[in-house]
Amino acid sequence: MDNSQDSASDADPGVETVAAAEVEVLLEQDPEDSPEAVKGAADPAEELAQALEDLRAAEQRADASHQSYLRAVADLDNYRKRMRREQGAIASRASGQTVVSLLPVLDSFDAALVLEVSSEEDQNVLSGMRATYDLMMGTLQNQGLEIIPTAGEEFSPEVHEPINAPPPGDGELVVANEVRRGYRLKGRLLRASLVMVTRRSESE
């Protein structure tokens, strides 16, 4: 008889039963109940905290983008306003230079139109000159040209340039006579008026 077969048959049946029971327990155990699974499970509180942190970060990025957009819009609006001001200033300077170049022509008209003529031919020439002057002045006044008031006005050093010393006294200085016209263009002084000044007496 074979001794090996006798040894196998003589094995303790209790050992085999215990081994089978351990295998069965291992097979029935839920993998999620293992220490590794429990350790890897997400904590709901941590997930909520992370979600809130992500939300705050997203809000900050959105706010930064919105602020950047608002700054860009404001910069564009300021640029447009600045360009309009610069264009207006350029146009105003060009207009002023054109009018200034015409002031000697206006002075010539002013000097000619006060002449007294006797002949009919001279009267016709003077009438033609007045019509031309009125047409030119009308065009310039439409562009903002203003004649500075003089005779009888209170003397103002801002717009009146005196050519004589005022008489002594305490009366108010006034313009007695205009020697050369002064002009403003859209409220800006182009040339002061040359005037003679006097004092207004207390009785006036």
Rosetta constraint file for C-alpha pairs under 8 A:
AtomPair CA 2 CA 6 HARMONIC 6.65 0.50
AtomPair CA 3 CA 7 HARMONIC 6.30 0.50
AtomPair CA 4 CA 8 HARMONIC 6.38 0.50
AtomPair CA 5 CA 9 HARMONIC 6.20 0.50
AtomPair CA 6 CA 10 HARMONIC 6.06 0.50
AtomPair CA 7 CA 11 HARMONIC 6.53 0.50
AtomPair CA 12 CA 16 HARMONIC 7.23 0.50
AtomPair CA 13 CA 17 HARMONIC 6.47 0.50
AtomPair CA 14 CA 18 HARMONIC 6.37 0.50
AtomPair CA 15 CA 19 HARMONIC 6.31 0.50
AtomPair CA 16 CA 20 HARMONIC 6.22 0.50
AtomPair CA 17 CA 21 HARMONIC 6.23 0.50
AtomPair CA 18 CA 22 HARMONIC 6.34 0.50
AtomPair CA 19 CA 23 HARMONIC 6.36 0.50
AtomPair CA 20 CA 24 HARMONIC 6.22 0.50
AtomPair CA 21 CA 25 HARMONIC 6.24 0.50
AtomPair CA 22 CA 26 HARMONIC 6.25 0.50
AtomPair CA 23 CA 27 HARMONIC 6.21 0.50
AtomPair CA 24 CA 28 HARMONIC 6.21 0.50
AtomPair CA 25 CA 29 HARMONIC 6.17 0.50
AtomPair CA 29 CA 33 HARMONIC 7.42 0.50
AtomPair CA 30 CA 34 HARMONIC 7.28 0.50
AtomPair CA 31 CA 37 HARMONIC 7.14 0.50
AtomPair CA 32 CA 37 HARMONIC 5.10 0.50
AtomPair CA 32 CA 38 HARMONIC 6.75 0.50
AtomPair CA 33 CA 37 HARMONIC 6.33 0.50
AtomPair CA 33 CA 38 HARMONIC 6.33 0.50
AtomPair CA 34 CA 38 HARMONIC 6.23 0.50
AtomPair CA 35 CA 39 HARMONIC 5.99 0.50
AtomPair CA 36 CA 40 HARMONIC 6.22 0.50
AtomPair CA 37 CA 41 HARMONIC 6.22 0.50
AtomPair CA 42 CA 46 HARMONIC 7.53 0.50
AtomPair CA 42 CA 47 HARMONIC 7.19 0.50
AtomPair CA 43 CA 47 HARMONIC 6.28 0.50
AtomPair CA 44 CA 48 HARMONIC 6.19 0.50
AtomPair CA 45 CA 49 HARMONIC 6.18 0.50
AtomPair CA 46 CA 50 HARMONIC 6.10 0.50
AtomPair CA 47 CA 51 HARMONIC 6.12 0.50
AtomPair CA 48 CA 52 HARMONIC 6.16 0.50
AtomPair CA 49 CA 53 HARMONIC 6.18 0.50
AtomPair CA 50 CA 54 HARMONIC 6.14 0.50
AtomPair CA 51 CA 55 HARMONIC 6.15 0.50
AtomPair CA 52 CA 56 HARMONIC 6.18 0.50
AtomPair CA 53 CA 57 HARMONIC 6.23 0.50
AtomPair CA 54 CA 58 HARMONIC 6.17 0.50
AtomPair CA 55 CA 59 HARMONIC 6.15 0.50
AtomPair CA 56 CA 60 HARMONIC 6.17 0.50
AtomPair CA 57 CA 61 HARMONIC 6.26 0.50
AtomPair CA 58 CA 62 HARMONIC 6.15 0.50
AtomPair CA 59 CA 63 HARMONIC 6.04 0.50
AtomPair CA 60 CA 64 HARMONIC 6.08 0.50
AtomPair CA 61 CA 65 HARMONIC 6.19 0.50
AtomPair CA 62 CA 66 HARMONIC 6.16 0.50
AtomPair CA 63 CA 67 HARMONIC 6.09 0.50
AtomPair CA 64 CA 68 HARMONIC 6.12 0.50
AtomPair CA 65 CA 69 HARMONIC 6.18 0.50
AtomPair CA 66 CA 70 HARMONIC 6.23 0.50
AtomPair CA 67 CA 71 HARMONIC 6.19 0.50
AtomPair CA 68 CA 72 HARMONIC 6.20 0.50
AtomPair CA 69 CA 73 HARMONIC 6.24 0.50
AtomPair CA 70 CA 74 HARMONIC 6.13 0.50
AtomPair CA 71 CA 75 HARMONIC 6.01 0.50
AtomPair CA 72 CA 76 HARMONIC 6.15 0.50
AtomPair CA 73 CA 77 HARMONIC 6.18 0.50
AtomPair CA 74 CA 78 HARMONIC 6.10 0.50
AtomPair CA 75 CA 79 HARMONIC 6.05 0.50
AtomPair CA 76 CA 80 HARMONIC 6.25 0.50
AtomPair CA 77 CA 81 HARMONIC 6.26 0.50
AtomPair CA 78 CA 82 HARMONIC 6.01 0.50
AtomPair CA 79 CA 83 HARMONIC 6.10 0.50
AtomPair CA 80 CA 84 HARMONIC 6.19 0.50
AtomPair CA 81 CA 85 HARMONIC 6.21 0.50
AtomPair CA 82 CA 86 HARMONIC 6.10 0.50
AtomPair CA 83 CA 87 HARMONIC 5.97 0.50
AtomPair CA 84 CA 88 HARMONIC 6.01 0.50
AtomPair CA 85 CA 89 HARMONIC 6.04 0.50
AtomPair CA 86 CA 90 HARMONIC 6.08 0.50
AtomPair CA 87 CA 91 HARMONIC 6.12 0.50
AtomPair CA 88 CA 92 HARMONIC 5.99 0.50
AtomPair CA 89 CA 93 HARMONIC 6.08 0.50
AtomPair CA 90 CA 94 HARMONIC 6.14 0.50
AtomPair CA 91 CA 95 HARMONIC 6.03 0.50
AtomPair CA 92 CA 96 HARMONIC 5.98 0.50
AtomPair CA 93 CA 97 HARMONIC 6.08 0.50
AtomPair CA 94 CA 98 HARMONIC 6.27 0.50
AtomPair CA 95 CA 99 HARMONIC 6.29 0.50
AtomPair CA 96 CA 100 HARMONIC 6.03 0.50
AtomPair CA 96 CA 185 HARMONIC 6.95 0.50
AtomPair CA 96 CA 190 HARMONIC 7.53 0.50
AtomPair CA 97 CA 101 HARMONIC 6.19 0.50
AtomPair CA 98 CA 102 HARMONIC 6.59 0.50
AtomPair CA 99 CA 103 HARMONIC 6.46 0.50
AtomPair CA 99 CA 140 HARMONIC 7.66 0.50
AtomPair CA 100 CA 190 HARMONIC 7.13 0.50
AtomPair CA 102 CA 106 HARMONIC 6.46 0.50
AtomPair CA 103 CA 107 HARMONIC 6.13 0.50
AtomPair CA 104 CA 108 HARMONIC 6.24 0.50
AtomPair CA 105 CA 109 HARMONIC 6.39 0.50
AtomPair CA 106 CA 110 HARMONIC 6.15 0.50
AtomPair CA 106 CA 133 HARMONIC 7.65 0.50
AtomPair CA 107 CA 111 HARMONIC 6.21 0.50
AtomPair CA 107 CA 180 HARMONIC 7.42 0.50
AtomPair CA 107 CA 181 HARMONIC 7.62 0.50
AtomPair CA 108 CA 112 HARMONIC 6.15 0.50
AtomPair CA 109 CA 113 HARMONIC 5.92 0.50
AtomPair CA 109 CA 129 HARMONIC 7.46 0.50
AtomPair CA 109 CA 130 HARMONIC 7.94 0.50
AtomPair CA 109 CA 133 HARMONIC 6.70 0.50
AtomPair CA 110 CA 114 HARMONIC 6.68 0.50
AtomPair CA 111 CA 115 HARMONIC 7.18 0.50
AtomPair CA 112 CA 126 HARMONIC 7.92 0.50
AtomPair CA 113 CA 126 HARMONIC 6.78 0.50
AtomPair CA 113 CA 129 HARMONIC 7.60 0.50
AtomPair CA 113 CA 130 HARMONIC 6.86 0.50
AtomPair CA 117 CA 122 HARMONIC 5.99 0.50
AtomPair CA 117 CA 123 HARMONIC 6.31 0.50
AtomPair CA 118 CA 122 HARMONIC 6.97 0.50
AtomPair CA 118 CA 123 HARMONIC 7.12 0.50
AtomPair CA 119 CA 123 HARMONIC 6.25 0.50
AtomPair CA 120 CA 124 HARMONIC 6.22 0.50
AtomPair CA 121 CA 125 HARMONIC 6.37 0.50
AtomPair CA 122 CA 126 HARMONIC 6.03 0.50
AtomPair CA 123 CA 127 HARMONIC 6.06 0.50
AtomPair CA 124 CA 128 HARMONIC 6.24 0.50
AtomPair CA 125 CA 129 HARMONIC 6.25 0.50
AtomPair CA 126 CA 130 HARMONIC 6.16 0.50
AtomPair CA 127 CA 131 HARMONIC 6.22 0.50
AtomPair CA 128 CA 132 HARMONIC 6.24 0.50
AtomPair CA 129 CA 133 HARMONIC 6.05 0.50
AtomPair CA 130 CA 134 HARMONIC 6.00 0.50
AtomPair CA 131 CA 135 HARMONIC 6.16 0.50
AtomPair CA 132 CA 136 HARMONIC 6.20 0.50
AtomPair CA 133 CA 137 HARMONIC 6.01 0.50
AtomPair CA 134 CA 138 HARMONIC 5.94 0.50
AtomPair CA 135 CA 139 HARMONIC 6.33 0.50
AtomPair CA 136 CA 140 HARMONIC 6.25 0.50
AtomPair CA 137 CA 141 HARMONIC 5.88 0.50
AtomPair CA 138 CA 142 HARMONIC 6.23 0.50
AtomPair CA 139 CA 143 HARMONIC 6.67 0.50
AtomPair CA 140 CA 144 HARMONIC 6.60 0.50
AtomPair CA 140 CA 145 HARMONIC 5.50 0.50
AtomPair CA 141 CA 145 HARMONIC 4.38 0.50
AtomPair CA 141 CA 146 HARMONIC 6.33 0.50
AtomPair CA 143 CA 185 HARMONIC 7.90 0.50
AtomPair CA 143 CA 186 HARMONIC 7.89 0.50
AtomPair CA 144 CA 184 HARMONIC 7.94 0.50
AtomPair CA 144 CA 185 HARMONIC 5.24 0.50
AtomPair CA 144 CA 186 HARMONIC 4.70 0.50
AtomPair CA 144 CA 187 HARMONIC 7.92 0.50
AtomPair CA 145 CA 183 HARMONIC 6.78 0.50
AtomPair CA 145 CA 184 HARMONIC 5.77 0.50
AtomPair CA 145 CA 185 HARMONIC 4.46 0.50
AtomPair CA 145 CA 186 HARMONIC 6.36 0.50
AtomPair CA 146 CA 183 HARMONIC 5.52 0.50
AtomPair CA 146 CA 184 HARMONIC 5.01 0.50
AtomPair CA 146 CA 185 HARMONIC 6.10 0.50
AtomPair CA 146 CA 186 HARMONIC 7.51 0.50
AtomPair CA 146 CA 187 HARMONIC 7.86 0.50
AtomPair CA 147 CA 181 HARMONIC 7.12 0.50
AtomPair CA 147 CA 182 HARMONIC 6.15 0.50
AtomPair CA 147 CA 183 HARMONIC 4.74 0.50
AtomPair CA 147 CA 184 HARMONIC 6.51 0.50
AtomPair CA 148 CA 159 HARMONIC 7.34 0.50
AtomPair CA 148 CA 181 HARMONIC 7.11 0.50
AtomPair CA 148 CA 182 HARMONIC 5.39 0.50
AtomPair CA 148 CA 183 HARMONIC 5.40 0.50
AtomPair CA 148 CA 184 HARMONIC 6.84 0.50
AtomPair CA 148 CA 192 HARMONIC 7.92 0.50
AtomPair CA 148 CA 193 HARMONIC 7.01 0.50
AtomPair CA 149 CA 153 HARMONIC 6.80 0.50
AtomPair CA 150 CA 160 HARMONIC 7.82 0.50
AtomPair CA 150 CA 175 HARMONIC 5.91 0.50
AtomPair CA 150 CA 176 HARMONIC 7.97 0.50
AtomPair CA 150 CA 177 HARMONIC 7.15 0.50
AtomPair CA 150 CA 178 HARMONIC 6.17 0.50
AtomPair CA 150 CA 193 HARMONIC 7.49 0.50
AtomPair CA 150 CA 195 HARMONIC 7.43 0.50
AtomPair CA 151 CA 174 HARMONIC 7.90 0.50
AtomPair CA 151 CA 175 HARMONIC 5.10 0.50
AtomPair CA 151 CA 176 HARMONIC 5.45 0.50
AtomPair CA 151 CA 177 HARMONIC 5.20 0.50
AtomPair CA 151 CA 178 HARMONIC 6.21 0.50
AtomPair CA 152 CA 174 HARMONIC 6.16 0.50
AtomPair CA 152 CA 175 HARMONIC 5.36 0.50
AtomPair CA 152 CA 176 HARMONIC 6.11 0.50
AtomPair CA 152 CA 177 HARMONIC 7.89 0.50
AtomPair CA 153 CA 174 HARMONIC 5.66 0.50
AtomPair CA 153 CA 175 HARMONIC 5.55 0.50
AtomPair CA 154 CA 172 HARMONIC 7.63 0.50
AtomPair CA 154 CA 173 HARMONIC 6.27 0.50
AtomPair CA 154 CA 174 HARMONIC 4.36 0.50
AtomPair CA 154 CA 175 HARMONIC 6.25 0.50
AtomPair CA 155 CA 160 HARMONIC 6.58 0.50
AtomPair CA 155 CA 173 HARMONIC 5.53 0.50
AtomPair CA 155 CA 174 HARMONIC 4.60 0.50
AtomPair CA 155 CA 175 HARMONIC 5.54 0.50
AtomPair CA 155 CA 197 HARMONIC 7.27 0.50
AtomPair CA 156 CA 160 HARMONIC 5.54 0.50
AtomPair CA 157 CA 161 HARMONIC 6.37 0.50
AtomPair CA 158 CA 192 HARMONIC 7.53 0.50
AtomPair CA 159 CA 182 HARMONIC 7.47 0.50
AtomPair CA 159 CA 189 HARMONIC 7.39 0.50
AtomPair CA 159 CA 191 HARMONIC 7.69 0.50
AtomPair CA 159 CA 192 HARMONIC 4.70 0.50
AtomPair CA 159 CA 193 HARMONIC 6.25 0.50
AtomPair CA 160 CA 182 HARMONIC 7.86 0.50
AtomPair CA 160 CA 192 HARMONIC 5.30 0.50
AtomPair CA 160 CA 193 HARMONIC 4.84 0.50
AtomPair CA 160 CA 194 HARMONIC 6.16 0.50
AtomPair CA 160 CA 195 HARMONIC 6.46 0.50
AtomPair CA 161 CA 192 HARMONIC 6.04 0.50
AtomPair CA 161 CA 193 HARMONIC 5.74 0.50
AtomPair CA 161 CA 194 HARMONIC 4.87 0.50
AtomPair CA 161 CA 195 HARMONIC 5.99 0.50
AtomPair CA 162 CA 194 HARMONIC 5.87 0.50
AtomPair CA 162 CA 195 HARMONIC 4.94 0.50
AtomPair CA 162 CA 196 HARMONIC 5.53 0.50
AtomPair CA 162 CA 197 HARMONIC 6.38 0.50
AtomPair CA 163 CA 194 HARMONIC 6.63 0.50
AtomPair CA 163 CA 195 HARMONIC 6.09 0.50
AtomPair CA 163 CA 196 HARMONIC 5.76 0.50
AtomPair CA 163 CA 197 HARMONIC 7.94 0.50
AtomPair CA 164 CA 196 HARMONIC 5.82 0.50
AtomPair CA 164 CA 197 HARMONIC 6.74 0.50
AtomPair CA 165 CA 197 HARMONIC 7.51 0.50
AtomPair CA 166 CA 173 HARMONIC 7.49 0.50
AtomPair CA 166 CA 197 HARMONIC 5.86 0.50
AtomPair CA 166 CA 198 HARMONIC 5.52 0.50
AtomPair CA 166 CA 199 HARMONIC 7.05 0.50
AtomPair CA 167 CA 198 HARMONIC 6.17 0.50
AtomPair CA 167 CA 199 HARMONIC 6.68 0.50
AtomPair CA 169 CA 199 HARMONIC 7.33 0.50
AtomPair CA 170 CA 199 HARMONIC 7.67 0.50
AtomPair CA 171 CA 199 HARMONIC 5.05 0.50
AtomPair CA 171 CA 200 HARMONIC 5.10 0.50
AtomPair CA 171 CA 201 HARMONIC 5.48 0.50
AtomPair CA 171 CA 202 HARMONIC 6.42 0.50
AtomPair CA 172 CA 199 HARMONIC 5.25 0.50
AtomPair CA 172 CA 200 HARMONIC 5.17 0.50
AtomPair CA 172 CA 201 HARMONIC 7.54 0.50
AtomPair CA 173 CA 197 HARMONIC 6.52 0.50
AtomPair CA 173 CA 198 HARMONIC 5.65 0.50
AtomPair CA 173 CA 199 HARMONIC 4.49 0.50
AtomPair CA 173 CA 200 HARMONIC 6.20 0.50
AtomPair CA 174 CA 197 HARMONIC 5.63 0.50
AtomPair CA 174 CA 198 HARMONIC 5.55 0.50
AtomPair CA 174 CA 199 HARMONIC 5.84 0.50
AtomPair CA 174 CA 200 HARMONIC 6.40 0.50
AtomPair CA 175 CA 195 HARMONIC 6.40 0.50
AtomPair CA 175 CA 196 HARMONIC 5.96 0.50
AtomPair CA 175 CA 197 HARMONIC 4.53 0.50
AtomPair CA 175 CA 198 HARMONIC 6.33 0.50
AtomPair CA 176 CA 195 HARMONIC 7.27 0.50
AtomPair CA 176 CA 196 HARMONIC 5.44 0.50
AtomPair CA 176 CA 197 HARMONIC 5.05 0.50
AtomPair CA 176 CA 198 HARMONIC 5.80 0.50
AtomPair CA 177 CA 195 HARMONIC 5.69 0.50
AtomPair CA 177 CA 196 HARMONIC 5.18 0.50
AtomPair CA 177 CA 197 HARMONIC 7.10 0.50
AtomPair CA 178 CA 193 HARMONIC 7.20 0.50
AtomPair CA 178 CA 194 HARMONIC 6.22 0.50
AtomPair CA 178 CA 195 HARMONIC 4.55 0.50
AtomPair CA 178 CA 196 HARMONIC 6.47 0.50
AtomPair CA 179 CA 193 HARMONIC 7.56 0.50
AtomPair CA 179 CA 194 HARMONIC 5.27 0.50
AtomPair CA 179 CA 195 HARMONIC 5.32 0.50
AtomPair CA 179 CA 196 HARMONIC 7.29 0.50
AtomPair CA 180 CA 193 HARMONIC 5.75 0.50
AtomPair CA 180 CA 194 HARMONIC 4.98 0.50
AtomPair CA 180 CA 195 HARMONIC 7.06 0.50
AtomPair CA 181 CA 192 HARMONIC 7.55 0.50
AtomPair CA 181 CA 193 HARMONIC 4.93 0.50
AtomPair CA 181 CA 194 HARMONIC 6.67 0.50
AtomPair CA 182 CA 190 HARMONIC 7.43 0.50
AtomPair CA 182 CA 191 HARMONIC 5.05 0.50
AtomPair CA 182 CA 192 HARMONIC 4.62 0.50
AtomPair CA 182 CA 193 HARMONIC 3.84 0.50
AtomPair CA 182 CA 194 HARMONIC 7.19 0.50
AtomPair CA 183 CA 189 HARMONIC 6.39 0.50
AtomPair CA 183 CA 190 HARMONIC 5.51 0.50
AtomPair CA 183 CA 191 HARMONIC 5.41 0.50
AtomPair CA 183 CA 192 HARMONIC 6.68 0.50
AtomPair CA 183 CA 193 HARMONIC 7.40 0.50
AtomPair CA 184 CA 188 HARMONIC 5.19 0.50
AtomPair CA 184 CA 189 HARMONIC 4.37 0.50
AtomPair CA 184 CA 190 HARMONIC 5.12 0.50
AtomPair CA 184 CA 191 HARMONIC 7.01 0.50
AtomPair CA 185 CA 189 HARMONIC 6.39 0.50
AtomPair CA 185 CA 190 HARMONIC 6.38 0.50
AtomPair CA 200 CA 204 HARMONIC 6.72 0.50
